[in-house]
Amino acid sequence: MLFGWHDRDRHTRCRSQPLSSGGATRFAVGGRRRKLKSSEKTMAAQAETVAVPNIEELFQPTHDERARQSMVSMLRKHAIIDLRAELKRDYEGRVEPALRERGEVPRNWREIEQAMESQASYRFYSTLRYHAQEMCYLSVQPAVERALPQMISLAKDLAVRNPSGGSLRLDPNFEIPRYLAALDVHLAPGWVTTEHTIDDVAQGAVVGFGGKVFTGQHPYRKRAGVVAESIAHWLKATRPGFAPRRLLDMATTAGKNLFPYKTAFPNAEAHGIDCGAPVLRYGHALAEHEGVAVHFSQQNAEHTDFPDSHFDLIVSSFFLHEIPVKATRNVLRECYRLLAPGGVMVHMELPDEASVSDYDNFFWNWDTINNNEPFYTSFRAQEPIALCAEAGFERDKCFKLTIPDAASFGEERYAKFLRGEIPAPAHGSGGWFVMGAQK
């Protein structure tokens, strides 16, 4: 059970308390206790011997902290969904008609931005969204600070024991790229690379639980891993028999969008790389608890230490727009080197400028200036298929498309999508934009 901001909504809670003898467990449901049967005692004893503690259960916000996190989550949802719709209505119903009357019809997204910057609707939206974004991470910091010593102790223990068969490989001489170290991406203090103490995992917890606040009210991101689930579902539907021997998740952070690939392809050897040691330590502890054998290593995706043709599947989520275009080109070339013949790379990304309207480009590119994502606009200005072809892939084996969110779309509609009868929903609204290629 996760102790996230939404836990206050649980009306019935299960707790376990050790009995004074026998090593069995007495379960309390709704406050009532009962004795366990002998068979249940045996099962409980067996479970105790194999259970791996959950690092996320050490995060224990107070009542007031949960209330604050819930409020912030609702505030961000109001900004990113409700005010987004109101902003578009204001532009289409008032601002654009006034510009047309003056003969000043915007020719691109930048001119829309110039027209909207002075509008009260845009300024209110921007202010509310910016502060809600900051508060997502600030709202979880106190509980993370209290739990940090226990989290570090648990992560260290699991890194030695590896009870689920994974591994953690860190580089004490690793050089963090300046494009990651120079600013707090997403307005998250410390982002994924900052270390506050020895063997630190704080940023894994802050980014992880802050992310729950961040996405908690989003209708298509109710749980972690939805992107990976959707890509895996699409791969299996469009490539029957595809069974990667090894898979790699680039910029994995804590691995939440890596674990579902192990469910989809259980025989694959799974690897996750990131530049941030704190998130890798945290992710390794999560994987060991989940019983997922993942091999985490601290590496720059521009140049890894894996041998040529080592992977059959390379994936990433929300990654390439966070790095300079030059680095993106290096990453794609590295993907080409690492993929075995017939292997596939799939990067879930932001739709490129050519794929959406000028107004949507104006909306998406807000993050460039306001969300500490300085490469957002320059990445979206690239043509994804051209980027993949430049990396060495044959152009006719490169792709870009929006795929449905597997959890919400439904199998009947998904079959129609595969037949080309209906499109996927827009990116972020029931669909996910992906780019990639097959070697």
LUMLUMMAR-119832 format. One line per 10 residues: their letters; for each residue x negated, y, z of C-alpha. Coordinates in steps of 0.1 Angstrom, whole numbers, plus 5000, padded with zeros to 4 digits. Last residue first. Example, Ala and Ser with C-alpha at 12.3 -4.5 7.8 and 13.67 -1.06 7.14 Angstrom:
2
sa	4863 4989 5071  4877 4955 5078
end
This chain:
439
kqagmvfwgg	4830 4987 4631  4866 4997 4639  4874 5033 4646  4887 5058 4671  4912 5084 4679  4942 5083 4703  4970 5107 4711  4993 5094 4739  5031 5094 4739  5059 5099 4763
sghapapieg	5056 5136 4767  5019 5139 4771  5013 5135 4734  5045 5138 4715  5068 5108 4713  5059 5080 4689  5075 5080 4655  5104 5059 4644  5108 5034 4616  5071 5027 4610
rlfkayreeg	5074 4990 4616  5052 4994 4647  5075 5022 4660  5106 5000 4655  5089 4973 4675  5081 4998 4702  5118 5009 4703  5129 4974 4711  5100 4969 4736  5108 5000 4757
fsaadpitlk	5091 5034 4756  5085 5040 4793  5056 5017 4804  5039 5014 4770  5036 5052 4764  5040 5053 4727  5010 5058 4704  4999 5090 4687  4975 5086 4658  4939 5090 4647
fckdrefgae	4921 5064 4628  4887 5053 4613  4883 5021 4593  4889 5039 4560  4861 5063 4569  4835 5036 4575  4819 5043 4609  4785 5058 4611  4789 5086 4636  4798 5111 4609
aclaipeqar	4828 5089 4601  4840 5091 4637  4838 5129 4637  4855 5131 4603  4883 5110 4616  4887 5132 4646  4888 5166 4627  4872 5191 4651  4890 5223 4663  4902 5203 4693
fstyfpennn	4866 5199 4705  4859 5236 4702  4891 5245 4721  4885 5222 4751  4847 5228 4754  4850 5254 4782  4872 5232 4805  4872 5252 4837  4910 5253 4838  4918 5289 4828
itdwnwffnd	4895 5296 4799  4897 5264 4779  4928 5251 4797  4951 5275 4778  4940 5257 4746  4970 5233 4748  4996 5261 4748  4982 5281 4720  4976 5249 4700  5013 5240 4707
ydsvsaedpl	5023 5274 4692  5002 5269 4661  5018 5235 4656  5002 5202 4661  4980 5177 4642  4955 5202 4626  4945 5215 4660  4934 5181 4672  4955 5161 4696  4939 5157 4731
emhvmvggpa	4922 5124 4736  4926 5087 4743  4894 5073 4728  4896 5039 4711  4865 5020 4699  4868 4987 4682  4844 4958 4675  4844 4940 4641  4807 4940 4640  4795 4945 4676
llrycerlvn	4798 4979 4691  4769 4995 4710  4753 5014 4682  4786 5028 4669  4796 5038 4704  4762 5056 4707  4770 5075 4676  4803 5085 4691  4786 5097 4723  4761 5117 4704
rtakvpiehl	4788 5134 4683  4806 5142 4716  4774 5157 4730  4772 5181 4701  4809 5189 4705  4802 5199 4741  4817 5178 4769  4851 5178 4786  4871 5173 4754  4855 5139 4750
ffssvildfh	4867 5124 4782  4905 5123 4789  4905 5085 4786  4877 5064 4772  4874 5030 4754  4848 5007 4739  4858 4972 4728  4837 4944 4713  4805 4954 4732  4768 4945 4731
sdpfdthean	4761 4953 4694  4728 4970 4704  4716 4966 4740  4729 4986 4769  4707 5013 4784  4730 5042 4776  4725 5074 4756  4753 5099 4751  4775 5081 4776  4752 5092 4804
qqsfhvavge	4748 5064 4829  4755 5055 4865  4766 5019 4864  4798 5000 4873  4802 4963 4866  4838 4954 4871  4851 4922 4886  4887 4930 4895  4899 4916 4928  4918 4948 4937
healahgyrl	4897 4953 4968  4865 4948 4948  4877 4972 4921  4886 4999 4947  4851 4996 4963  4835 4999 4929  4856 5029 4921  4845 5047 4953  4808 5040 4946  4813 5051 4910
vpagcdigha	4832 5082 4919  4804 5093 4943  4776 5085 4918  4789 5108 4891  4775 5104 4856  4799 5077 4846  4799 5041 4833  4824 5013 4835  4818 4977 4824  4842 4948 4820
eanpfatkyp	4833 4912 4810  4863 4901 4790  4882 4869 4799  4911 4888 4815  4919 4909 4784  4952 4926 4793  4946 4925 4830  4910 4934 4826  4921 4963 4804  4944 4975 4832
flnkgattam	4913 4980 4855  4896 5005 4832  4920 5035 4835  4917 5035 4873  4880 5030 4870  4868 5055 4897  4853 5079 4872  4853 5058 4839  4835 5084 4819  4830 5056 4792
dllrrpafgp	4850 5024 4797  4831 4994 4782  4844 4960 4771  4828 4926 4767  4840 4894 4751  4869 4912 4734  4899 4891 4725  4918 4904 4695  4941 4875 4685  4968 4897 4672
rtaklwhais	4955 4932 4664  4984 4956 4661  5004 4945 4691  4974 4935 4712  4957 4969 4705  4989 4988 4712  4995 4971 4746  4958 4977 4755  4961 5014 4746  4994 5018 4766
eavvgarkry	4981 5000 4797  4949 5020 4795  4968 5053 4794  4992 5042 4822  4962 5034 4845  4973 5054 4875  5009 5057 4884  5039 5079 4878  5022 5095 4848  5050 5097 4823
phqgtfvkgg	5076 5116 4843  5050 5140 4859  5060 5145 4895  5029 5129 4911  5004 5139 4884  4984 5165 4902  4992 5152 4937  4980 5118 4926  4950 5134 4910  4941 5151 4942
fgvvagqavd	4941 5116 4957  4916 5104 4931  4896 5136 4927  4892 5140 4964  4886 5103 4971  4860 5098 4944  4845 5132 4953  4841 5120 4989  4822 5088 4981  4788 5098 4995
dithettvwg	4760 5073 5000  4740 5101 5018  4759 5133 5022  4777 5160 5002  4772 5146 4968  4786 5165 4938  4791 5146 4906  4828 5140 4901  4842 5176 4904  4826 5194 4933
palhvdlaal	4858 5214 4940  4884 5204 4914  4893 5234 4892  4898 5210 4863  4860 5209 4859  4842 5226 4888  4812 5242 4870  4775 5239 4861  4771 5202 4870  4790 5187 4841
yrpiefnpdl	4777 5208 4812  4743 5208 4830  4740 5170 4824  4733 5152 4857  4698 5138 4857  4696 5103 4872  4665 5097 4893  4682 5077 4920  4700 5056 4893  4730 5037 4905
rlsggspnrv	4741 5001 4897  4772 4988 4913  4784 4952 4907  4815 4931 4903  4821 4895 4915  4851 4900 4937  4832 4898 4970  4805 4922 4958  4787 4918 4992  4761 4947 4990
aldkalsimq	4783 4973 4972  4812 4961 4994  4794 4970 5026  4783 5004 5013  4818 5012 5001  4832 5003 5036  4807 5024 5055  4813 5054 5031  4850 5052 5035  4848 5049 5073
plarevapqv	4826 5080 5075  4848 5099 5050  4882 5093 5067  4884 5127 5085  4869 5146 5055  4894 5128 5031  4923 5139 5052  4912 5175 5052  4904 5175 5015  4938 5164 5002
slycmeqahy	4956 5197 4998  4925 5214 4984  4926 5191 4954  4961 5198 4942  4959 5234 4955  4936 5245 4927  4960 5232 4901  4989 5249 4918  4969 5282 4918  4963 5280 4880
rltsyfrysa	4998 5269 4871  5014 5297 4891  4992 5324 4877  4994 5312 4841  5032 5308 4841  5037 5343 4857  5013 5359 4832  5030 5341 4803  5065 5351 4813  5054 5387 4821
qsemaqeier	5041 5391 4786  5008 5408 4781  4989 5377 4771  5017 5365 4748  5009 5385 4717  4971 5378 4719  4978 5341 4725  5001 5340 4694  4973 5356 4675  4949 5329 4686
wnrpvegrer	4974 5302 4677  4974 5312 4641  4991 5336 4616  5012 5355 4641  5040 5375 4623  5032 5412 4627  5058 5427 4603  5073 5448 4630  5106 5429 4629  5086 5397 4628
lapevrgeyd	5068 5406 4660  5101 5412 4678  5115 5379 4665  5083 5361 4679  5085 5377 4714  5122 5372 4721  5137 5338 4713  5107 5318 4701  5083 5332 4727  5107 5332 4756
rklearldii	5119 5298 4748  5083 5285 4747  5076 5300 4781  5108 5285 4795  5097 5251 4784  5063 5254 4799  5079 5269 4830  5097 5236 4836  5070 5212 4827  5035 5224 4837
ahkrlmsvms	5046 5251 4862  5075 5233 4879  5055 5201 4879  5026 5220 4896  5050 5233 4922  5065 5199 4928  5030 5184 4934  5020 5213 4956  5051 5208 4978  5045 5171 4981
qraredhtpq	5009 5177 4991  5019 5202 5017  5045 5178 5031  5019 5151 5033  4995 5174 5051  5022 5184 5076  5030 5147 5084  4993 5140 5087  4973 5125 5059  4958 5090 5063
fleeinpvav	4932 5081 5036  4917 5049 5050  4942 5030 5030  4925 5041 4998  4894 5021 5007  4914 4989 5006  4898 4961 5027  4890 4928 5009  4911 4899 5019  4895 4865 5017
teaqaamtke	4893 4854 5054  4924 4873 5064  4945 4857 5036  4935 4823 5049  4946 4832 5084  4979 4846 5070  4985 4814 5050  4979 4792 5081  5001 4814 5103  5028 4813 5077
ssklkrrrgg	5027 4775 5077  5029 4776 5116  5059 4799 5115  5053 4835 5124  5069 4851 5155  5091 4881 5148  5088 4918 5154  5113 4946 5147  5101 4982 5139  5116 4984 5104
vafrtaggss	5095 4954 5095  5068 4944 5120  5047 4914 5109  5029 4893 5135  4996 4880 5123  4976 4849 5130  4941 4848 5145  4953 4822 5169  4955 4845 5199  4962 4881 5209
lpqsrcrthr	4982 4887 5178  4968 4911 5152  4991 4938 5140  5006 4942 5105  5028 4970 5093  5056 4971 5068  5074 5004 5062  5111 5010 5056  5122 5045 5047  5093 5054 5025
drdhwgflm	5096 5090 5013  5067 5101 5035  5045 5079 5014  5047 5104 4985  5015 5122 4994  4995 5090 4991  4989 5062 5016  4987 5034 4991  5000 5000 5000
end
